Amino acid sequence: MKIWKLVLGFLGLVGGLFAAGATKNKKVKELKKVIKENKKEEKKVEKEIKVLEEKKTVSKKEVGNLKRKLTNSKKKTKKMEEAYENNEVESAEDFLKNFAKKKWGSVWKY
């Protein structure tokens, strides 16, 4: 009987660990969606910057501003990914508040 109790206790412990890891906070899950959207927008902006550089219809200053905004958004996206991987609820909420207020279209218009 002792062996069965040990086996069941071990399986219960392992199951509990998996159950705890599987349940992530809703805010952290929402953050993952925001990260995906940000990456899509970053790719679009990179393509647009390349087109603007080739056409040379926009001044270098404006292209430089777009590049700077792009690098800043990439840095923020990395921070969001770190918060997602570490399952940090508080920082995830902060990022969601900041990006809920901003809309990408208004940031990238020139």
ROSE-4610 file (N, C-alpha, C; in Angstrom, 1 decimal, always signed):
// ROSE-4610
residu = [M/M/M/K/K/K/I/I/I/W/W/W/K/K/K/L/L/L/V/V/V/L/L/L/G/G/G/F/F/F/L/L/L/G/G/G/L/L/L/V/V/V/G/G/G/G/G/G/L/L/L/F/F/F/A/A/A/A/A/A/G/G/G/A/A/A/T/T/T/K/K/K/N/N/N/K/K/K/K/K/K/V/V/V/K/K/K/E/E/E/L/L/L/K/K/K/K/K/K/V/V/V/I/I/I/K/K/K/E/E/E/N/N/N/K/K/K/K/K/K/E/E/E/E/E/E/K/K/K/K/K/K/V/V/V/E/E/E/K/K/K/E/E/E/I/I/I/K/K/K/V/V/V/L/L/L/E/E/E/E/E/E/K/K/K/K/K/K/T/T/T/V/V/V/S/S/S/K/K/K/K/K/K/E/E/E/V/V/V/G/G/G/N/N/N/L/L/L/K/K/K/R/R/R/K/K/K/L/L/L/T/T/T/N/N/N/S/S/S/K/K/K/K/K/K/K/K/K/T/T/T/K/K/K/K/K/K/M/M/M/E/E/E/E/E/E/A/A/A/Y/Y/Y/E/E/E/N/N/N/N/N/N/E/E/E/V/V/V/E/E/E/S/S/S/A/A/A/E/E/E/D/D/D/F/F/F/L/L/L/K/K/K/N/N/N/F/F/F/A/A/A/K/K/K/K/K/K/K/K/K/W/W/W/G/G/G/S/S/S/V/V/V/W/W/W/K/K/K/Y/Y/Y]
num = [1/1/1/2/2/2/3/3/3/4/4/4/5/5/5/6/6/6/7/7/7/8/8/8/9/9/9/10/10/10/11/11/11/12/12/12/13/13/13/14/14/14/15/15/15/16/16/16/17/17/17/18/18/18/19/19/19/20/20/20/21/21/21/22/22/22/23/23/23/24/24/24/25/25/25/26/26/26/27/27/27/28/28/28/29/29/29/30/30/30/31/31/31/32/32/32/33/33/33/34/34/34/35/35/35/36/36/36/37/37/37/38/38/38/39/39/39/40/40/40/41/41/41/42/42/42/43/43/43/44/44/44/45/45/45/46/46/46/47/47/47/48/48/48/49/49/49/50/50/50/51/51/51/52/52/52/53/53/53/54/54/54/55/55/55/56/56/56/57/57/57/58/58/58/59/59/59/60/60/60/61/61/61/62/62/62/63/63/63/64/64/64/65/65/65/66/66/66/67/67/67/68/68/68/69/69/69/70/70/70/71/71/71/72/72/72/73/73/73/74/74/74/75/75/75/76/76/76/77/77/77/78/78/78/79/79/79/80/80/80/81/81/81/82/82/82/83/83/83/84/84/84/85/85/85/86/86/86/87/87/87/88/88/88/89/89/89/90/90/90/91/91/91/92/92/92/93/93/93/94/94/94/95/95/95/96/96/96/97/97/97/98/98/98/99/99/99/100/100/100/101/101/101/102/102/102/103/103/103/104/104/104/105/105/105/106/106/106/107/107/107/108/108/108/109/109/109/110/110/110]
x = [+0.8/+0.0/+0.9/+2.0/+2.9/+3.3/+3.6/+4.1/+3.0/+1.8/+0.7/+0.5/+0.6/+0.5/+1.6/+2.8/+3.9/+3.7/+3.2/+3.0/+1.9/+0.8/-0.3/+0.1/+0.9/+1.3/+2.2/+3.1/+4.0/+3.2/+2.3/+1.5/+0.6/+0.1/-0.7/+0.2/+1.4/+2.4/+2.7/+3.0/+3.3/+2.1/+0.9/-0.3/-0.6/-0.3/-0.6/+0.4/+1.6/+2.6/+2.2/+1.7/+1.2/+0.0/-0.9/-2.1/-1.8/-0.9/-0.5/+0.2/+1.0/+1.6/+0.7/-0.4/-1.3/-2.2/-2.5/-3.4/-2.6/-2.6/-2.0/-3.1/-2.7/-3.6/-4.1/-5.3/-6.0/-5.2/-4.7/-3.9/-2.7/-2.0/-0.8/-1.2/-2.3/-2.7/-3.1/-3.7/-4.0/-2.7/-1.7/-0.5/+0.1/+0.0/+0.5/-0.1/-1.4/-2.1/-1.6/-1.4/-0.8/+0.6/+1.4/+2.7/+2.6/+1.7/+1.6/+1.2/+0.2/-0.2/+0.9/+1.7/+2.8/+3.8/+4.1/+5.1/+4.6/+3.3/+2.8/+2.9/+2.6/+2.7/+4.1/+5.0/+6.4/+6.9/+6.5/+6.9/+6.3/+5.1/+4.5/+5.3/+5.6/+6.3/+7.7/+8.4/+9.7/+9.6/+8.6/+8.4/+8.1/+7.3/+7.0/+8.2/+9.1/+10.3/+11.2/+11.3/+12.1/+11.6/+10.3/+9.7/+9.9/+9.8/+10.0/+11.5/+12.4/+13.8/+14.1/+13.5/+13.7/+13.1/+12.0/+11.3/+11.9/+12.4/+13.1/+12.1/+10.8/+9.8/+9.7/+10.2/+10.1/+11.5/+11.5/+12.9/+13.5/+14.8/+15.6/+15.2/+14.9/+14.5/+13.2/+12.2/+11.0/+11.3/+12.1/+12.5/+13.2/+14.1/+14.8/+13.9/+12.9/+11.9/+11.1/+10.8/+10.0/+10.9/+12.2/+13.1/+13.3/+13.4/+13.5/+12.3/+11.1/+9.9/+9.8/+10.3/+10.3/+11.2/+12.4/+13.3/+12.7/+12.1/+11.5/+10.4/+9.6/+8.5/+9.0/+10.1/+10.7/+11.3/+11.8/+12.3/+11.2/+10.1/+8.9/+8.3/+8.4/+7.9/+8.7/+10.0/+10.9/+10.6/+10.3/+10.0/+8.7/+7.7/+6.5/+6.7/+7.5/+7.8/+8.4/+9.3/+9.9/+8.9/+8.0/+6.9/+6.0/+5.7/+4.9/+5.6/+6.9/+7.6/+7.7/+7.9/+8.0/+6.7/+5.6/+4.2/+4.0/+4.5/+4.4/+3.1/+2.2/+0.8/+0.8/+1.6/+1.5/+2.1/+3.3/+3.9/+3.0/+2.4/+1.5/+0.3/-0.2/-1.3/-0.9/+0.3/+0.9/+1.0/+1.6/+1.7/+0.4/-0.6/-1.9/-2.6/-2.4/-2.9/-2.3/-1.0/-0.3/-0.7/-0.8/-1.1/-2.6/-3.4/-4.8/-5.1/-4.3/-4.5/-4.0/-2.9/-2.3/-2.9/-2.9/-3.3/-2.2/-1.8/-0.6/-0.8/-2.0/-2.2/-1.8/-2.2/-1.9/-0.4/+0.3/+1.7/+2.5/+2.2/+3.0/+2.6/+1.6/+1.3/+2.3/+2.6/+3.6/+3.1]
y = [-1.2/+0.0/+1.3/+1.2/+2.4/+2.8/+1.8/+2.0/+2.7/+2.3/+2.9/+4.4/+4.6/+6.0/+6.9/+6.3/+7.1/+7.4/+6.4/+6.6/+7.6/+7.4/+8.4/+9.8/+9.9/+11.2/+11.8/+11.0/+11.6/+12.0/+11.2/+11.6/+12.8/+12.9/+14.1/+15.3/+15.2/+16.3/+16.8/+15.8/+16.2/+16.8/+16.2/+16.7/+18.1/+18.4/+19.7/+20.8/+20.3/+21.2/+21.6/+20.6/+20.9/+21.7/+21.5/+22.3/+23.7/+23.9/+25.3/+26.0/+25.3/+25.9/+26.2/+25.4/+25.5/+26.7/+27.1/+28.2/+29.5/+30.2/+31.5/+32.6/+33.7/+34.8/+35.3/+35.8/+36.3/+37.5/+38.3/+39.5/+39.1/+38.0/+37.5/+36.9/+36.3/+35.7/+36.8/+37.9/+39.0/+39.7/+39.7/+40.3/+39.6/+38.3/+37.5/+37.9/+38.2/+38.6/+40.0/+40.9/+42.2/+42.1/+41.2/+41.0/+40.6/+39.6/+39.2/+40.3/+41.2/+42.3/+43.3/+43.5/+44.5/+44.0/+42.7/+42.2/+42.3/+42.1/+42.3/+43.7/+44.6/+46.1/+46.5/+45.9/+46.3/+45.8/+44.6/+44.2/+45.1/+45.5/+46.4/+47.7/+48.2/+49.5/+49.4/+48.2/+48.0/+48.0/+47.4/+47.4/+48.8/+49.5/+50.9/+51.8/+51.6/+52.4/+52.1/+50.8/+50.5/+51.1/+51.1/+51.7/+53.2/+53.9/+55.3/+55.6/+54.8/+55.1/+54.9/+53.9/+53.7/+54.8/+55.3/+56.3/+57.7/+57.9/+59.2/+60.3/+60.1/+61.2/+61.8/+61.1/+61.6/+62.1/+63.1/+63.5/+62.5/+62.6/+61.7/+61.8/+63.0/+63.2/+62.4/+62.4/+61.7/+60.2/+59.7/+58.3/+57.9/+58.8/+58.6/+58.5/+59.4/+59.4/+58.1/+57.6/+56.3/+55.2/+55.2/+54.1/+54.2/+55.4/+55.5/+54.9/+55.3/+54.8/+53.3/+52.8/+51.3/+50.6/+51.1/+50.5/+50.6/+51.7/+51.8/+50.8/+50.6/+49.7/+48.3/+48.0/+46.6/+46.4/+47.4/+47.3/+47.0/+47.7/+47.5/+46.1/+45.6/+44.3/+43.2/+43.4/+42.5/+42.5/+43.7/+43.7/+43.0/+43.1/+42.4/+40.9/+40.5/+39.1/+38.5/+39.3/+38.9/+38.8/+39.7/+39.7/+38.5/+38.2/+37.0/+35.7/+35.6/+34.4/+34.2/+35.3/+35.2/+35.2/+35.3/+35.3/+36.4/+37.6/+38.7/+39.5/+39.3/+39.9/+41.4/+42.0/+43.4/+44.1/+43.7/+44.3/+44.1/+43.0/+42.7/+43.7/+44.0/+44.9/+46.3/+46.7/+48.0/+48.1/+47.1/+47.1/+47.2/+46.5/+46.5/+47.8/+48.5/+49.8/+50.8/+50.7/+51.7/+51.4/+50.2/+49.9/+50.0/+49.9/+50.1/+51.6/+52.5/+53.9/+54.3/+53.7/+54.0/+53.1/+53.7/+52.9/+53.0/+51.9/+51.9/+52.9/+53.0/+53.9/+55.3/+55.8/+57.2/+57.4/+56.3/+56.5/+56.6/+55.8/+55.6/+56.6/+57.4/+58.3/+59.4/+59.9/+60.9/+62.0]
z = [+0.0/+0.0/+0.0/+0.6/+0.7/-0.7/-1.5/-2.9/-3.7/-3.5/-4.3/-3.8/-2.5/-2.0/-2.6/-2.6/-3.2/-4.7/-5.4/-6.8/-7.1/-6.4/-6.5/-6.1/-5.0/-4.6/-5.6/-6.2/-7.2/-8.5/-8.9/-10.1/-9.8/-8.6/-8.2/-8.2/-7.7/-7.7/-9.2/-10.0/-11.4/-12.1/-11.9/-12.5/-12.0/-10.7/-10.2/-10.8/-11.0/-11.7/-13.1/-13.8/-15.2/-15.2/-14.3/-14.2/-13.9/-13.0/-12.6/-13.8/-14.5/-15.7/-16.8/-16.9/-18.1/-17.9/-16.7/-16.4/-16.3/-17.4/-17.4/-17.2/-16.7/-16.5/-17.9/-17.9/-19.1/-19.7/-18.8/-19.3/-20.0/-19.6/-20.2/-21.6/-21.7/-23.0/-23.9/-23.4/-24.3/-24.8/-23.9/-24.3/-25.5/-25.5/-26.7/-28.0/-27.9/-29.1/-29.6/-28.6/-28.9/-29.5/-29.0/-29.5/-31.0/-31.3/-32.7/-33.6/-33.2/-34.0/-34.2/-33.1/-33.2/-34.2/-34.2/-35.2/-36.6/-36.8/-38.2/-38.6/-37.8/-38.1/-38.3/-37.6/-37.7/-39.1/-39.6/-40.9/-42.0/-41.8/-42.8/-42.9/-41.7/-41.7/-42.3/-42.0/-42.6/-44.1/-44.7/-46.1/-46.7/-45.9/-46.4/-46.3/-45.3/-45.2/-46.4/-46.8/-47.9/-49.2/-49.4/-50.6/-50.6/-49.5/-49.4/-49.7/-49.2/-49.5/-51.0/-51.6/-53.0/-53.9/-53.5/-54.3/-54.1/-52.9/-52.6/-52.7/-52.4/-52.5/-51.1/-50.1/-48.7/-48.2/-47.4/-47.0/-46.1/-46.0/-45.1/-43.7/-43.3/-41.9/-41.5/-42.4/-42.1/-42.1/-43.0/-43.0/-41.7/-41.3/-40.1/-38.9/-38.9/-37.8/-37.8/-38.9/-39.0/-38.5/-38.9/-38.5/-36.9/-36.4/-34.9/-34.2/-34.7/-34.1/-34.2/-35.3/-35.5/-34.5/-34.3/-33.4/-32.0/-31.6/-30.3/-30.1/-31.1/-31.0/-30.9/-31.6/-31.5/-30.1/-29.5/-28.1/-27.1/-27.3/-26.5/-26.7/-27.9/-28.2/-27.5/-27.5/-26.8/-25.3/-24.7/-23.3/-23.0/-24.0/-23.8/-23.9/-24.8/-24.9/-23.6/-23.0/-21.8/-20.7/-20.6/-19.6/-19.9/-21.1/-21.5/-21.0/-21.3/-21.0/-19.5/-18.8/-17.3/-16.6/-17.4/-16.8/-15.8/-16.1/-15.2/-15.5/-14.6/-14.8/-14.7/-13.8/-13.6/-14.8/-15.3/-16.4/-17.7/-17.8/-18.9/-18.9/-17.8/-17.7/-18.1/-17.7/-18.0/-19.6/-20.2/-21.6/-22.3/-21.8/-22.5/-22.4/-21.2/-21.1/-22.0/-22.2/-23.1/-24.5/-25.0/-26.4/-26.7/-25.7/-25.9/-26.2/-25.6/-25.9/-27.3/-27.7/-29.0/-30.1/-31.2/-32.4/-33.4/-34.0/-34.9/-36.0/-36.5/-37.7/-37.4/-36.2/-35.9/-35.6/-35.2/-34.9/-36.2/-37.2/-38.4/-39.6/-39.4/-40.5/-40.5/-41.7/-41.8/-42.7]
